[in-house]
Amino acid sequence: MLFGIETIIFITLSLLLSNLGGFYGTFVVLNGLFLGIFIIIDQMSNF
């Protein structure tokens, strides 16, 4: 849910500000890594 909210905020900001390209890409990669880590932790706790 937080990833969706962050995505909406950053898409809006990227439309208004043109120099967010690199920052937005870095943020997407970090969110993907954290999402993967949380999925792994959640799956490990089910065993």
PLY file of the C-alpha trace (Angstrom):
ply
format ascii 1.0
element vertex 47
property float x
property float y
property float z
element edge 46
property int vertex1
property int vertex2
end_header
0.00 0.00 0.00
2.83 2.38 0.85
4.55 1.58 -2.45
1.41 2.63 -4.31
1.20 5.91 -2.40
4.88 6.60 -3.04
4.42 5.85 -6.72
1.51 8.28 -7.02
3.48 11.01 -5.23
6.62 10.53 -7.30
4.75 10.38 -10.62
3.06 13.68 -9.73
6.39 15.22 -8.72
8.11 13.96 -11.85
5.48 15.66 -13.99
6.02 18.95 -12.16
9.82 18.79 -11.78
11.99 17.64 -14.66
15.20 16.82 -12.71
13.86 13.88 -10.64
14.77 11.17 -13.18
17.78 9.62 -11.45
16.32 9.99 -7.98
13.06 8.34 -9.03
14.92 5.38 -10.58
17.00 4.87 -7.45
13.90 5.04 -5.28
12.09 2.43 -7.41
15.04 0.02 -7.16
15.25 0.43 -3.37
11.51 -0.12 -3.00
11.75 -3.28 -5.10
14.52 -4.62 -2.87
12.59 -3.84 0.32
9.45 -5.42 -1.13
11.39 -8.59 -1.93
12.91 -8.69 1.56
9.49 -8.28 3.20
8.02 -11.06 1.04
10.88 -13.40 2.00
10.49 -12.59 5.71
6.73 -13.15 5.47
7.18 -16.51 3.74
9.81 -17.62 6.26
7.51 -16.85 9.20
4.84 -19.18 7.80
7.04 -22.27 8.21
0 1
1 2
2 3
3 4
4 5
5 6
6 7
7 8
8 9
9 10
10 11
11 12
12 13
13 14
14 15
15 16
16 17
17 18
18 19
19 20
20 21
21 22
22 23
23 24
24 25
25 26
26 27
27 28
28 29
29 30
30 31
31 32
32 33
33 34
34 35
35 36
36 37
37 38
38 39
39 40
40 41
41 42
42 43
43 44
44 45
45 46
